[in-house]
């Protein structure tokens, strides 16, 4: 169970970092969906949409921080051997 919680926290941090920086990097418009559907490219190149994706990344990082704090609180409340 501890391993799954640890992997969940790592996943939150990594996905959060990816979502935070991906919209602002060069390969963002070079995507299969952007090339196949022009309306998706038009919507995703909007700065408000990029900011929203980055905001979701920040929320994901915050979730990882919250889970880390919750994990440490639960570990400190368990009596030792």
C-alpha positions in Angstrom: 0.0 0.0 0.0 2.9 2.4 0.8 4.4 1.7 -2.6 1.2 2.5 -4.4 0.8 5.8 -2.5 4.4 6.7 -3.3 3.9 5.9 -7.0 0.7 8.1 -6.9 2.6 11.0 -5.4 5.4 10.7 -8.0 2.8 10.4 -10.8 1.1 13.6 -9.6 4.4 15.5 -9.5 5.6 14.3 -13.0 2.2 14.8 -14.7 2.0 18.2 -13.0 5.4 19.3 -14.3 4.6 18.0 -17.8 1.3 19.9 -17.9 2.9 23.0 -16.4 5.6 23.3 -19.1 4.3 21.4 -22.1 2.1 24.1 -23.6 5.0 26.6 -23.7 7.6 24.3 -25.3 8.3 24.1 -29.0 6.7 20.7 -29.9 3.3 21.7 -28.5 1.8 22.6 -32.0 3.5 19.6 -33.7 0.9 17.1 -32.5 -1.1 14.5 -34.3 -4.4 15.9 -33.2 -3.3 19.5 -34.0 -2.3 18.5 -37.5 -5.3 16.3 -38.2 -8.0 18.7 -36.8 -7.3 22.4 -37.5 -9.9 23.6 -35.0 -8.0 21.8 -32.2 -4.8 23.6 -33.2 -6.6 26.9 -33.3 -8.0 26.3 -29.8 -4.8 24.9 -28.3 -2.7 27.8 -29.6 -4.8 30.2 -27.6 -2.9 31.6 -24.7 -5.9 31.2 -22.4 -6.1 27.5 -23.1 -2.3 27.1 -22.6 -2.7 28.9 -19.3 -5.5 26.6 -18.3 -3.4 23.5 -19.1 -0.6 25.0 -17.0 -3.1 25.7 -14.2 -4.2 22.0 -14.2 -0.5 21.2 -13.9 -0.1 23.4 -10.9 -3.2 21.8 -9.3 -1.7 18.4 -9.9 1.5 19.4 -8.2 -0.5 20.8 -5.3 -2.3 17.5 -5.1 1.1 15.7 -4.9 2.2 18.1 -2.1 -1.1 17.6 -0.2 -0.8 13.8 -0.5 2.8 14.0 0.7 1.7 15.9 3.8 -1.2 13.5 4.4 1.2 10.6 4.1 3.6 12.1 6.7 0.7 12.9 9.1 -0.6 9.3 8.8 2.9 7.9 9.3 3.5 10.0 12.4 0.2 9.0 14.0 0.9 5.3 13.8 2.5 4.0 17.0 6.0 2.6 16.6 7.1 -1.0 17.5 
